[in-house]
Amino acid sequence: MLSAGEVAGLVVAMFWAILVCFLAMVLVKLARLLTETTKMVSDLSDRVVPLIEDVTVTVNEANRQLVAVEAITKDVKQVSGHAAKLSALTQTIVTGPLIKVSALTHGVRRALDGRGRGRGRGRRR
């Protein structure tokens, strides 16, 4: 028969054997997980590289288009400045003489009205 110390040693040895088996299974599963993760990262990098290249091409094209839009914007700003100056010049050229002609017409009309009224008053006296 086994003594109490031998039974305790046997129980501890069984628990160690079970623990080692359990840890071995965990390590095997962890190794599989790492292998699958490595494959997925490799596949992902194979797919991502062309996407990054496409994005780079797209961004470069967008930058080129923005440069063209900037040039157009500068030209439009310049044209609108010229249009504003032309509008101010046209306003000055047209309204100055127009106001003078209007004032002259008003003055002549008032003078003629005053003259006509003055004659009418003179005859009645």
Long-range contacts (C-beta under 8 A, 24 or more apart in sequence): none
